[in-house]
Amino acid sequence: MDLGGTKLSAAIFSNEGVIIKETNSLLEGRFGDQAGEMIAGSARELYDNYRDIRDVIISAGICVPGIYHASTGRVWAPNIRGWDDYPLKQKMEEALEGTNIEISIDSDRACCILGETWKGTARNSKNAIFLAVGTGIGAGIICDGRIIRGHADIAGAAGWLALNPSFSEKYRSCGFFEYHTSGEGLVRIANEYADKTRSSDLPGAGNDIPAGNMFRSSRDVFEAYEQSEPAAVRTIDEAVVYWGMTAANLVSLFNPEVLVFGGGVFGPASRFLKRIREEAEKWAQPVSIRQVKFETSSLGGGAGLAGAGRLALSALEG
């Protein structure tokens, strides 16, 4: 099961990773225990509805949009109100009581790299990184075949990477890298640059548009980039530099075989992969950067669901 900020995807996988059944449903603003009831109820419904195969379902994997604390079975998910410390493991155990299904839960960034190394671009890699750039930013890291989770399961919070020595309070909530180059960050920065252009009173500067409203989505920014709109060009060009610097840092630290770029921004930002690599080559450890492959996700929005399937299978393998 893959729980996102707006929808829930669920599937029954074979051991080989073939999807046998799949369902999708909208979260529709559910929060707190409503969201918990939805995912637990969907799991039970999926199990109950397929009587022909349910007796061989023995493990469940769940991908959550935040941090899963394995020691407590609780989840912190910033995009789901009321999930600051939600007891999801307990909720799932109650829903699947009597089924003997083993339940495993992990963060979306961990599940995405599991999905990519199982069925995606990084298939069979033992050292790989998934850099998810969407509404927020996170990195799923597999090193020597094991997911890096850290002391409190927070490893991979790449949005907080510091890429500029000038600190500002505005970076405290999400980090410098996320502030500038996430989907929301691109919109934010492009509007900041557009506002500065309007204030110059240059002809055609768009002074009839309210401040901060020229760009409403990252898609707007990419479309404006194609039209050579100055604020969008400056925003994307800067983002390419920061994506490249981040790639260099990750490659130098972890020496991966593959670095996979995914999330909603990649997508449209995939066209800049060559430029991102060129930027990374300026900064990275020279031997590591020559060895690593830069790829975009082949699973797209399905990486988390595939990773949840792999998570379930891994629990059986010990």
Residue, then its C-alpha position, 0 to 999 in steps of 0.5 A: m500500500d502506498l499512502g500519498g498526500t492525496k490518494l491511497s494506492a494498494a496492490i496484491f503482488s506476486n513474489e516476482g513483483v507482478i501486480i495481480k490486483e490493484t486499487n486506487s482511492l482518493l484521500e479526500g481531505r481525510f486526516g487523523d484517525q479518518a486517514g488511518e481508518m481508510i488505509a486499514g479498511s482498504a487493506r482489509e477490504l482488499y484481503d476479503n474481496y479476493r477469496d481465491i488468493r487471500d490464503v497465500i497473502i502472508s505479508a503487507g508492506i506500507c509506504v507512508p509520506g513521512i517518517y516511520h519510527a520502527s521502535t514505536g510503530r508510529v508515523w510522522a506525516p506532515n501532509i496529513r493533519g493529525w499524523d504527528d505521531y500516529p499509531l499506524k502499526q497498531k491500526m493495521e494489526e487491528a484491521l488484519e487481526g486473525t490473518n497472520i499477515e506480517i506488517s511492515i511500514d517504511s517512509d516513502r523515500a525508503c520505499c521508492i529506492l526499494g521499488e527502483t532496485w526491485k523493478g525500476t531503473a536501479r534494478n539489482s543495484k546494491n548501492a543506489i540512491f533515489l532523490a525524490v523531488g516533489t512537493g518536498i525533497g527526500a533521498g532513499i539510500i541503499c548501501d551494500g544492499r541495506i537501507i540507511r535509516g539512521h539513529a531515529d529513522i530520519a536519514g535521507a532528509a535531503g531537503w535540509l542540505a546546506l548549499n549556501p553559507s548565508f543562513s536565513e530563518k526561512y530555511r528553518s522549516c524545510g531546509f535550503f535545498e527544498y526551499h529553492t528546488s522542490g516543486e513548491g520551491l520552484v514556484r516560490i523562487a520564480n515568483e520572488y524573481a518575477d516580483k523583483t522584475r515588476s518592481s523595476d517598472l520595465p515595459g512588459a514586466g507584468n505589473d498587472i499581476p498581483a505579487g507572488n501570483m505569476f506562477r501557481s505551479s511548478r508546471d507553470v515555471f517549466e512552461a515559462y522556461e520554454q518561453s524564455e521568461p526571465a524569472a523562470v529561466r533564472t529559477i530553473d538555471e539555479a535549480v540545475v546548479y543546486w541539483g548538481m551540487t546535491a548529486a555531487n555530495l551524495v555521490s561523494l558520500f555514498n559512492p552509489e552505482v546509480l543515482v535515480f531522480g524521481g518525484g513530480v518535478f522529474g518529470p519535466a526536469s528530466r530534460f536537464l539531467k545532462r546539465i545536472r551531471e555536468e554540474a555534479e562533475k565539478w564538485a564530486q569525488p572524481v572516481s565516484i562520479r565517473q562510475v555512477k549512472f544518473e537516471t530518471s525513475s522508470l516507475g514514476g508515481g508507482a515507485g512507492l507502491a512497488g517499494a511497498g511490495r518489495l518491503a513486504l517480500s523483504a520481511l519474509e526473507g528476513 
